[in-house]
Amino acid sequence: MRKVLMVSLIMITVLFTGCQGWLRINLDVPVLLEPDPPYRAEVDGYVSYDSWVRHVQLTNAYSRQRFYEPLVDAKVTVLETGKVTYTDRNGYFFLRGVPYGKLTLMVEHRRLWEKAYFTVRSR
């Protein structure tokens, strides 16, 4: 199909320019190559906070413990890559494109007195 289009383009150009003209076709078409992401693992979890003892916990499932409530809009950072996400209204976060293995997560929120650090394993 491309050859047919190219030949027809050349024939039309020759017809319009005559036999004495020059034919110059500029085929500067940018080629975009998107590399594969360097990391294909992901990490997720639920962040909750107990205001009585000022304790932050990171769990795999929604916490139904008595004094723990979801930490909404908390900033979760993967220290190895610098990737950042925020928790939703249930305290849930999800990050894709992180390295496999052990990762260190840093949780920041305006209700916390200090940053919380967790070591997790990506999958």
RASUL-V884107 format. One record per run of one state. SS is the DSSP state (a for helix, b for strand, c for the rest). FROM is the first residue (numbers start at 0). LEN is the number of residues. If there is no record, write none. Layout:
ss=SS from=FROM len=LEN
ss=SS from=FROM len=LEN
This chain:
ss=c from=0 len=1
ss=a from=1 len=16
ss=c from=17 len=23
ss=b from=40 len=10
ss=c from=50 len=4
ss=b from=54 len=5
ss=c from=59 len=8
ss=b from=67 len=3
ss=c from=70 len=4
ss=b from=74 len=4
ss=c from=78 len=5
ss=b from=83 len=3
ss=c from=86 len=5
ss=b from=91 len=7
ss=c from=98 len=3
ss=b from=101 len=7
ss=c from=108 len=7
ss=b from=115 len=6
ss=c from=121 len=2
